[in-house]
Amino acid sequence: MATAPAGLEGVLLPQMLRRMLLIRRFEEQMVRMYRSGRLPGALHPAIGQEAVSVGVCAALEPDDLITSTHRGHGDVIAKGGRVDRMMAELFGRTTGYCRGKGGSLHIAHFSSGIVGATGIVAGGIPLAVGCALAIRMQASRRVVACFFGDGAVATGTFHEGLNLAKLWRLPVVFVRQNNAYAESTPESAYLGIPDVCAWVAGYGIPAAKVDGNDVIAVREAAGRAVARTRMDGGPSFLECVTYRWLGHFAGDIGAYRPREEVEAWKQRDPIPRFRLWLTERRVLSEDAIRDLEAEVEEEVEAAVRFAETSPEPSPDEACADVFA
C-alpha cells in the first residue's frame, strides 16, 4: 500500500477503516435480505469497492458535495450518510432519506452534501457540473466529487460534462469507479482507446490513475485533486481501478466473468490490506479493530430493526414531493 500523506493521522485513519467496514457489512446484510425476499426493489452491490468511496470522501470537507450512481450506497455512507435512514429508504419506509420514495438507486440528503444517486448511467455528471456552476456563481470554496462507473465514459454526457467543466473552470472532481465491467460488458469491448486518462488530457484536465483497492493511495490522489480544484484550479479527474465481487445486480450470477478473475481480485480485498497497514504501523491494535467490527455489526443490526419497525408511506402521499 501507499505511504500515508503528511497530516493523515489521528481520528481520520480509524474513521476510514470504520467506514469501510460499515459499507461492507451494510451491503452484505442487504444482499442477504434481498435473497431471502425481505428487501423490495432492485439492488446493485459494490462489495469490493469500499476503498474508492472512503478514500475520496476522506479528502472532502463536510460542506462539499457528491453525486453518485445506482451503485452508490458506499459513496453515501462514506460522505457521512446514516445507515438506519438508508436502510429505511431501501425498505420503502417514511423514515428513509427520501421518505421511502427513492429506494436503493436514488438516495439523496442535501444537508449532508449528498446531492443524489441516480439509476441513469452518467446521470450524475450533469448534476455535478450544475452544482459546480452554482458554487462558482456563489464564489464559494466548495468542491463537488462526481462518482460514476466505468461504462459512463462511453456516453455523450461524460464528454459534454468534462468540456463544460473545463471551459468554465468549475470546481468538480470526476471520479471513475472502474470495476472492469459496464454491466456485463468488459472494458475492452466498448473502448477503442482504453486509456481514459489520455482522453481526459485532451480536454486539458489533469488526470490520475490509482489503485482503487488501496485506500491510502486513493486518499492521497484525491487529496491532491481536491486541493487543486478548491484553489480555483478547475476540474480534475481520478480513475480508481477496482472490482465488484458480485454481479451487476444482486440476482446476477455473473457468468460472464471468469471465476479465476473474481478470486484473484478477492485476494486484493481493500479491507484486510488496510487493516494490515494500520496494525503494522501501530495505528490500531487488533483488539481495537475487533471493537470497531463489533460496533459496526450492532449499528447495521440496529438499522435493520429501525427500518422494519418504521411506517410505510400513506397512499395519500403518493403525489407529494414530486415537484420542487
N, C-alpha and C positions, 0 to 999 in steps of 0.2 A: 504493500500500500504506500501511498504518497506520504511525505512528511508534512505534518500539520503546519499551516502558515502561522506566522507570529500573531499572538493575541487570541488564538483559538484554544481556549483552555477554560478552567473554572467550571461553571454550570453548563456551558454550551455543549461540550463533548458528551457528558452523561445524558443531557436532554436529547441530543441527536440519536444516541442509541435507544433511548426510551421510545422515541417517536418511531424509529424503525421497527422496534418490537411491537408497538401498538398497531402500526399499519398491518404488519404480518398477521398478528392474532385476530384483528378485526376482519381481515379478508378471509382468513381460514374459517372463522366462525360463520361468515356469510355464505361461503361455499357449502359448508355442512348443512346449514339451514335451507339453502336453495335445493340441494339434492334430496333433502327429506320432505320437501314440499311446504315448509313453514314460511318461506320468503317468496312474496309475489314479484312478478315483473322480470325484467332482464337483468343480467349480472355479468360484468366484464372485469374479472380479477386482474390485478397487476402484481401478483406474488412473484418475487424475484427482482422487482424494480425499485425497491424501497430507497436505495441509496440516492437515486436521482431526485426524487421528491424532497427528501430530507436535506441533501447536500445543497440544493438550490435555495430552498426556503430558509436554510440557516444563514444565508447571505443577505436576506431581506430584512427590512425594518418592519415593525408591526403595522405601520400605515401604508406600506407598499401593497400592490395589488397582484393577484394572479388570475389567469384564465386557465381552464382545464378541459378535459376531454371526457368521452364516455368511459374511460378507464381512469377516473380521477379521484377515487377515494384516498389514495396515498397523498396526492397533491393537497387535498383539503385538510387532511389530518396534519400534514407537515406544516401547513400555514397556521395551524392552531385550532382547527375545527374540532368540536366536541363529538366523541363517538356515540354518546347517548342520543343526541339530536340527529346525528347521521343515521344511526340505526333506526330511529323512529321514522325518519324520512323513507328509508328503504321498506319499512313495514307499511307505509302509506298512512301514518298517524299524524294527528294535528300538532303534536309536539316536535315534529321534524322541522328542519331548517326551512323548508318550503311548504309547511303545513300539510305534508303528505302528498303534494301535487307534482313534485319534481321527480321523486324516485331516485334510483341509483345513478342515472345518467345526467341529472340536471340539478345537482346540489349547488346552492349559492348562499352566501351570507355576507352582505356588503360591509357590515361593521367590522368583520374580521379580514377584510381585504380580498374576499373570495367573490370575484365578480360572477363566476359561474362556470360550471361544466356544461358540455353540450354533446349531444349524440351525433352531431353533424361533423364529419371528418373535416378538419381545418377550420371549423366554425368559430373557434376561439381566437383565431388570428385577427379577423377584422374587429372583434370586440376589444382585443388588447390594443390594437392600433388606435381605435377610437378613444379608449381610456387614456392612452398616452398623449393623444392630441389634447384632450381636456386638461391633463396635467400641465402640458406645455402652455396652454392658454391661461391657466391659473398661476403660472410662474412658480409652481410647486417643485420640490426636490424629490418627489416620489418616483418610484420605478414600477413598471409592470413586467412580471415574468409570465411569458406565454408558453404554456406546455402544449405540445402536440405530438402525435405519433409519427412513426417513420413514413407511413403512407400519405401523410398530409403534404409532403413536398412535391407530390405529383399533381397537385391541384393548382388551378389558376389563382385561387385565393392566397396561397402561400407567396407566390411571386408578386402579386399586387400589394400584399401587406408589407413585404420587405421593401419594395420600391417606394411606397409612400412613407414608410418609417425613415428610410434613408433621405428621401427628398426633403422631408420636414424636420429631420434630426429629432425624432421622437424618442422618449426615454423608455424603450421596451427591450427586454432581453428575450430573444426567441430561444426556446429550449426544445430541441428534438429528442424525444424519448425513443431511441432507435432499438426496438426489441426484435429486429430482424424480419418481421412479417407484417405486411399490411393485410390484416385479417388472415387469410391463408396463403397469401402470395409473397414469396421471398423477394427481397430487395433486388436481386439480380434479374428478376422477370419484369420489373417496371421502371428501372432507372438505366438509361443509356450510359450515363456517366455516374458511377456510384459515389464519387467524392462530392458530397453535398456541400462541404465547406468551400470547395472550389466554386460551386455555383454562387454561394453567398458572397464570396470575394468579388464576384463580378458586379455586385451591387455596391461595392465599396464598404461593406460591413465587416468589421473584424469578426473572425470565426475561429473557434477552437473545438477540437475533438478530444474527448476524455473517456476514460474507463468508467462507465456508468455503474459498475459494481464496487467501486472504491469511493466511499462516501467522502473521505478526506480530499481525494483528487477532485471530486465534483464540487465540494465546498470551496476549494482553492480557486478553481477555474471560474465558478460562479461569482466568487468574491471580486475577482478582477473585472469581470464583465459588468457586474452591478456598479462597482465603484466608478468605472469609466463612464457608464451610461448616466449615473447620477451627477457626475461632474460635467454635464452638458456635452457628453461625447457622442450622443446619438445612439442608434440601436447597436446591439451586439447579438451574436449568435453562438449557441453552445450545443454541440452534438454529444449526447451521452449514450454510449454503446452498452446496451444491457440485454435482458432476455426475460420474457414472461414464461413462467413454468407451465402454466395451464393453457388451454385453448383460447381462441378469440373470445368466447363467452363460456359460462360455467357448464353448459351442456355440450360443448365442442370437445371431442376426444383428441383432436389434434393429429389425426392420422397423416397429415401432410408433412409432419416433421419427423425426421429420423430419431428413433429412441436414443441412439448414442449421442446425438446432438443435445437433446434435453438433459441427459445425465451429465454430460460434460459441463454444461452451464450450471447445473445444480452444485457441482464441485466448486464453483466460483461464487457461491451464496454470499451476498454482501454482509449479512448479519454476523456469521461466525468470523469473517475476515475482520470486521470492525471490532468485534469482541476481543479477538486475539491481539489486535493492535493496541487496544486500551489496557489489557492486562499486562502485556509486555512492557508498557511504559508506566505501569503502576498508576494509571489514571483512575482505574476502578479495579477492585478486587473481585474474585469470583463470587464471594458472598454478596457483595453489593449488587452484582449483576443478577444474581438469583432473586434478590429482593425486588429489583426492577421488574423482572419477569413475573413475579407473584403479583405486584401492583397492577401490571398490565392485564393479567388474566382476570383479576377481580373487576377492573374497570370495564372490560369487554362483557363479562357476565352481567354486571350491573346495567350496562347499556341494553342488553337483550331484555332484562326484566323491565326496564323503563319503557322500551318500545312495545313490548307485548301487553303492558297494562295501560298504555296511553289510548285515548279515544280515537275512533275513526272519524274522518270529516263528515259533517252532516250533508245530505244531498242539497240542502238549501245553499251551501257554499260553492256549488259547482261553478258558478259564473263569477265568483269573487276572485280578485287578484288577476283577472285575465288581461286587463289593460292597466297600464301605469297611469 
